Amino acid sequence: MGLLAMQKLGVGRSKNHEMRIFSEMGIGHPQGCMQDGIMIATGATFDKGMIEKLYYGKIAAIFWYPGMKGAVRIYLRNEFQDKLATHEFFSYRKKGIEPTEIPEEITNDVLNIILTASEEELFDVTMLLNFEYTPVKGSFAKAKCEVCDEYMFERYLRIKEGKRVCISCANYVSTEKSISFDKHQKVKACYTLE
Amino acid sequence: MGLLAMQKLGVGRSKNHEMRIFSEMGIGHPQGCMQDGIMIATGATFDKGMIEKLYYGKIAAIFWYPGMKGAVRIYLRNEFQDKLATHEFFSYRKKGIEPTEIPEEITNDVLNIILTASEEELFDVTMLLNFEYTPVKGSFAKAKCEVCDEYMFERYLRIKEGKRVCISCANYVSTEKSISFDKHQKVKACYTLE
């Protein structure tokens, strides 16, 4: 999918901070590992801030490149999803058996089906002509927390009772996530992200 | 950092879905690429759903492993952050010069400083004794959108005017993100994530 996207956009692998990817995948479902392949193929890695999830739960991704009008959306075709779902590999996975515990010949067989499928069989490709995106401007500016003395990047500095503090020390519980974290206290995390 | 975490937890690389990592990094700041290294070292990749960002803007990460009580937190020491910040490599980066455009000998020099530093010089390691985490239970269940006919994983199915729809077709704008996406309309995305 990553290779096809680069071909459709007429670009090469991102050595620096070029391509941006919006994966339509989410959490609590399989096949997210496809995104590892997309990162390796395109060089647009999670940790360079170049790929993120939209949490739509779809096996699809949008590929944007600076200076180009619009973006490319690539979706794994229903027919191919149906074909893949019947494979014995997924019978094992649905039983909760981990990938490395599945007999190798079964894994190799499903990989072979994917690797030999044509692009037409695999993907629906759409050009999103009106897609616009402005990357966040990065900053090197840092600040020090007056409570725990650790550094943080300035955008995450908070004020609490007049003190300049980090988010952990501010102890402000975010309503968007149901995880609260304090370095010295018990942490429980259950995900209701969408 | 990843290698040290595995050592402290007494575990090996995650071939399946073992280790979970909570990176304290965020967006709009540098040094996020450290997380690529953490993923490679530990096998806990973003796309297997095994690492996520807490958006605290700190150069730190929390490492949790199933069956173990608590977690390990590793923070890049202030003194080392200060030492690194003075390196010529970052003068270039602060001017907006991309990594591959920086003279190789400068890049190699800063890499060498990091690679030859001892663990004690690099990291503050804390055991979080009361850290608890319950991974999201995954499901293979799928549903089809009655409007666009695409598959999505069931947890992301929505109802709109009685129809079973995907998030894109539901057109519900999430208040937590300032990005709204519809396959056929103009999309503008400016990030205020924290």
Interface residues (C-beta under 8 A of the other chain):
Chain A: K15 N16 H17 F22 G26 I27 G28 H29 P30 G32 C33 M34 Q35 D36 I38 M39 T45 F46 D47 K48 G49 I51 L54 Y55 Y56 G57 K58 I59 A60 R73 Y75 N78 Q81 F90 R93 K94 E98 P99 T100 E101 T126 L128 N130 F131 E132 Y133 T134 V136 K137 G138 S139 F140 K142 K144 D149 E150 Y151 M152 F153 E154 R155 Y156 L157 C166 I167 S168 S174 E176 I179 F181 K183 Q185 K186 V187 K188 A189 C190 Y191 E194
Chain B: K15 N16 H17 F22 M25 G26 I27 G28 H29 P30 G32 C33 M34 Q35 D36 I38 M39 T45 F46 D47 K48 G49 I51 L54 Y55 Y56 G57 K58 I59 A60 I62 R73 Y75 N78 Q81 F90 R93 K94 E98 P99 T100 E101 T126 L128 N130 F131 E132 Y133 T134 V136 K137 G138 S139 F140 K142 K144 D149 E150 Y151 M152 F153 E154 R155 Y156 L157 C166 I167 S168 S174 E176 I179 F181 K183 Q185 K186 V187 K188 A189 C190 Y191 E194
